[in-house]
Amino acid sequence: MSLLSDVRRRALTKGLFGGSRPWLLLGIAAWTFRGIQWALRPEPKVVYRSRLDVGETIVLRNEPPAPTRRQRRKTRKAEKRSSRKAERLATRA
């Protein structure tokens, strides 16, 4: 939680419901600032727009990101360890 959200929450409890005038004024300022932020937020960016014909569908997929270099290296090391362990077990038997 951010500092501003803590102030807004505390302003509600202490200022509006508790009767503390300084908290009420601080709450009004915090809620006003939040309202201005909300009003000035950027419009969402349209990435793709197309008209669908009857029977057409859209599939949205969120694929995991490609593994990083570090993750690939860790995977290779783990595979080497497991193959060496399997070789040792095979030679003992």
C-alpha positions as CSV (number, residue, x, y, z in Angstrom):
1,M,0.0,0.0,0.0
2,S,1.2,3.5,-0.7
3,L,1.4,6.3,1.7
4,L,-1.4,8.1,0.0
5,S,-3.8,5.2,0.4
6,D,-2.9,5.0,4.1
7,V,-3.7,8.6,4.5
8,R,-7.0,8.3,2.7
9,R,-7.9,5.3,4.9
10,R,-6.9,7.0,8.1
11,A,-8.7,10.2,7.1
12,L,-11.9,8.2,6.7
13,T,-11.7,6.6,10.1
14,K,-10.2,9.5,12.2
15,G,-11.6,12.5,10.2
16,L,-15.0,11.6,8.9
17,F,-16.0,9.0,11.5
18,G,-13.8,10.2,14.4
19,G,-14.5,13.9,14.2
20,S,-10.9,15.1,13.8
21,R,-10.9,18.3,11.7
22,P,-7.1,18.1,10.7
23,W,-7.6,14.5,9.5
24,L,-10.7,15.5,7.6
25,L,-8.9,18.3,5.8
26,L,-6.0,16.0,5.0
27,G,-8.4,13.4,3.7
28,I,-10.1,15.9,1.5
29,A,-6.8,16.8,0.0
30,A,-5.7,13.2,-0.4
31,W,-9.0,12.2,-2.1
32,T,-8.9,15.3,-4.3
33,F,-5.4,14.4,-5.4
34,R,-6.6,10.8,-6.1
35,G,-9.5,12.2,-8.2
36,I,-7.2,14.4,-10.2
37,Q,-4.9,11.4,-10.9
38,W,-7.9,9.3,-12.0
39,A,-9.2,12.1,-14.3
40,L,-5.8,12.6,-15.9
41,R,-4.9,8.9,-16.5
42,P,-3.9,8.1,-20.1
43,E,-6.4,6.5,-22.4
44,P,-5.9,2.8,-23.1
45,K,-3.9,2.1,-26.2
46,V,-5.7,0.1,-28.9
47,V,-3.5,-2.7,-30.2
48,Y,-5.7,-4.4,-32.7
49,R,-9.2,-3.7,-34.0
50,S,-11.2,-5.8,-36.5
51,R,-14.8,-6.6,-37.1
52,L,-15.8,-10.3,-36.6
53,D,-18.1,-12.1,-38.9
54,V,-20.7,-14.5,-37.6
55,G,-19.0,-17.7,-36.3
56,E,-15.5,-16.2,-36.0
57,T,-13.8,-16.2,-32.6
58,I,-10.8,-14.6,-31.0
59,V,-8.3,-16.6,-28.9
60,L,-6.2,-14.6,-26.4
61,R,-3.2,-16.4,-25.1
62,N,-0.7,-15.3,-22.4
63,E,2.4,-17.3,-23.0
64,P,5.2,-17.4,-20.4
65,P,8.3,-15.4,-21.2
66,A,11.3,-17.2,-22.7
67,P,13.7,-18.5,-20.0
68,T,16.6,-16.2,-19.2
69,R,20.2,-17.1,-19.7
70,R,20.5,-17.9,-16.0
71,Q,17.5,-20.2,-16.0
72,R,18.8,-22.1,-19.1
73,R,22.2,-22.5,-17.4
74,K,20.6,-23.8,-14.2
75,T,18.4,-26.3,-16.2
76,R,21.5,-27.6,-18.1
77,K,23.4,-28.1,-14.9
78,A,20.5,-29.9,-13.3
79,E,20.2,-32.2,-16.4
80,K,24.0,-33.0,-16.2
81,R,23.8,-33.8,-12.5
82,S,20.8,-36.1,-13.0
83,S,22.5,-37.9,-16.0
84,R,25.7,-38.4,-14.0
85,K,23.7,-39.8,-11.1
86,A,21.9,-42.2,-13.4
87,E,25.2,-43.3,-14.9
88,R,26.7,-44.0,-11.4
89,L,23.6,-46.0,-10.5
90,A,23.8,-48.0,-13.7
91,T,27.5,-48.9,-13.2
92,R,26.8,-50.1,-9.6
93,A,24.0,-52.5,-10.7
